[in-house]
Amino acid sequence: MSNRTSKKNPDLSRSNPERFTSAGFILAAIGSSVGLGNMWKFPYITGKHGGAAFFLLFMICLILVGLPILLAEMTIGRGGRGDAATSLYNLTGKKHWRLIGLLSVLCAFLIMSYYAVVAGWTLHYTIESITGALFRGGDDYRGKFESFASGYWPVFWQAVVMLLCGWVIAKGVSGGIEKFNKILIPGFLAILLVLMVRSLTLPGAGQGVEFFLKPDFGKLDAESALIALGHAFFSLSLGMGCMLTYGSYVEQKQSLGSATLAIGLGDMLYAFIAGLVIFPTVFSFGLEPGEGVGLAFMALPAAFSQMPFGFLFGGLFFVLLAIAALTSAVSILEVPVAYAMHNWKWSRKKAAAVISSVCFLVGVPSALSVGGVLGAFQPGGKTVFDWFDFVTSYVLMPIGGLAVTLFTGYAWKRAGEEAGLSGFWYKIWMFLIKIVAPILILLVFLYSVGIISV
C-alpha cells in the first residue's frame, strides 16, 4: 500500500478496485471533454467574437488555465481514489473539503438533469433527418423546433438518454464506460472527417474557411477574453467532478502529464475540425455565424435541405452531436453515481438506477420549459432550463474549479509527486494553479454573475 494511505484516511484502503486501461482512460476522458460545447456552443460564440482570433484566444486559455486544472483534477482523483467529495477528504482528513467537493457532485447532478434534455434533442433530430421527415412540410425550421419543444416529446427523448447512460454506467468502468467510448469515439472521428470534407467542397466554402482561419484581432475585447476562458473551462468538463472521478480509476503507471496533453490536444483538434464543418456550411448557404444556440437545430437544417443528399449529411451531423452528447453525459452521470457508491455503499447497478431516475425527474421541468407547458414560467426573466444552466455553468462550476486550484496549490503538499512533476515543470504548474488560474476563474465568475462588467 502506498505511503499516501494513513490511519487518518482509511478510505484509501477500501477504494473501488475498478480501473481504466491506459488507452481506455484517454478515450473516456476525450469523450467527456468532446461534448456539445464544442459543436453546439463553440461555433456561435466564435462567430460572434470574430472567428480565428477568438479561436486563438480560446487555445491560449485552454493551455494557461484549462490544462493545469485538468491535471489537478485527475491528480486528486488518482491520489484520493474516491468520488469527487471523498477524494478531497482522503488526502487531507479535513471534513470541510468533503463538503466543498460535494458541490461538484451537486453540480454534475444538476447539469445532467438538463444536459439530457439537449442530448435528447440530438436523438430526435437524428431520426428526423435520416428519415427525411425534418425536410418535409416547408422550410420553417425555427417553427419546427418550437413545435417539437412545445410538446412532450422532449421528455420522452430525455428519458431515452437517461436510460442509455444509466445502462452504460451500470455495466461498470471497463465493461461499460470504457467500452462505450472505445466504440463511439473512433466512429465520432470518422463522421467528423466526412462532414469536414463535405463542408469544404461546398460552393463558397472558402469564405467560411477564411473567416475561421484569418485572425481579426480588432474584434477582440475584454468580454471575448472572459468568454474564451469560460469556454475553455466548460469544454474540458472542469469544476463538476468528471475528470476527478475518472482520475480515481486511473492506473498508477499512467502518466497524468501525457494524458493531460492528449486530452487537451483532442479537445483543440475537435474544436478546430468542428469549425471547418460549421463555418464553410454557414457561409455557403448565407447563414449568420453568430446565430446563437439555434444554429444547430434551426439554421443548419435549412442548409442541409438545400444540398445533395442533405438528409444523409444532416443525419450524420446529428449523429455526431448525439455521440458528443452521450459520451459527455456518461461522464457527468458517473460523478453522483460514484458518490452514492462510496458514501451510501450502494451497488453500482442500484446507484445507476436510482440516480438516473431521480435525475430524470429533476430534469422534466427543464424539458418542458423550452417552449413547452412551463415556457411562460420565467422567474427573473429566465426559464427553468436557463436557471439550471446559469447556476451550474456560472456559479457551481467556477466554485468547483476554484476549489481544485486552492486544494492543489495550498492544501495538498504531495500534488507534484502524484502528478509526476518536479523541477521546472512543477514550478510552472504551481504558478498557474496558485496564482493565474484562481484570479482568472474569479474574474469569470464575477463577470458571469454581473458583479463586474467590461
Secondary structure, 3 states (H helix, E strand, C coil): CCCCCCCCCHHHHHCCCCCCCHHHHHHHHHHHHCCHHHHHHHHHHHHHCCCHHHHHHHHHHHHHHHHHHHHHHHHHHHHHCCCCCHHHHHHHCCHHHHHHHHHHHHHHHHHHHHHHHHHHHHHHHHHHHHHCHHHCCCCCHHHHHHHHHCCCHHHHHHHHHHHHHHHHHHCCHHHHHHHHHHHHHHHHHHHHHHHHHHHHCCCCHHHHHHHHHCCCHHHCCHHHHHHHHHHHHHHCCCCCCHHHHHHCCCCCCCCHHHHHHHHHHHHHHHHHHHHHHHHHHHHHCCCCCCCCCHHHHHHHHHHHHHCCCHHHHHHHHHHHHHHHHHHHHHHHHHHHHHHHHHHHCCCHHHHHHHHHHHHHHHHHHHHCCCCCCCCCCCHHHCCHHHHHHHHHHHHHHHHHHHHHHHHHHHHCCCHHHHHCCCHHHHHHHHHHHHHHHHHHHHHHHHHHCCCCCC
